[in-house]
Amino acid sequence: MKWLISCLSGLTVIILFNSLEVPADVATSKGNEFKEISKINLSSKQAELEVEKQWLKKETEKPKVEAKVSTPEEKKSPFPVLEIEGQKYQLLGIFKQKMKHFVLLKNTGNNLIKLQVGDELTAGIILEEITASAIIIKKGNNTIKFKLFERSDNG
């Protein structure tokens, strides 16, 4: 059965290709050779379209764009930033070691500071409380709650 289908398919292909008419000069020529080269008359200029006129007018009227010198912007930190007395601190995390909580802060000088409850960050600034998602810092009579996942500046 497969032989019969193969033979019929081959016969169909042969019949289709034989029915195509191919000019004799194409069948005998080598490659794509042109017998005659048609000349294109470029001397006759056509009238410009209205759209072309408008486009050319806009191209000539384009104002020159001056290069803008941008001032480098301060990169926003992926961590929340706490500013106390001009010093910025990033709360990197709240941790627990041997049943004692501690926090890691990083200042602008890239120094890591480890604090536990009652430790002093700087003169007069004491870490008062550590919760699961925030720390409370006492600065004189004021308290500052600094959340670990808060993206706004506190202080």
C-alpha angles and dihedrals in degrees: 000000000000090000092053092051091047092050093048091048092050092047090051092052092049092050092049093050093047091053092059114099113224119182113242095236092054093049093052100039123099115234123325103323120163117219094198129027111215115219120232114215106220095168095082105084118205122217115262117251120242090247091055091051092051092047093049090048092053092046092056093045096051111128116233111251114227118218110255117223107214124201113234109258122221110259115243113237120235086225127068113266124220118196117202120173093339093310117113121215130188118212102223097178152322113243141181123216123174091345092307122112122222137170133218118220127182121205128206090270088062091246116148116228121196114202134182128189109295096021119130118238094191133338108314095000112107131179101238105176141004121205130177093269107015146034128220117216123193117215109180105301093340126088125206121203110206116190121210095222099035113115099197127090117260128193 
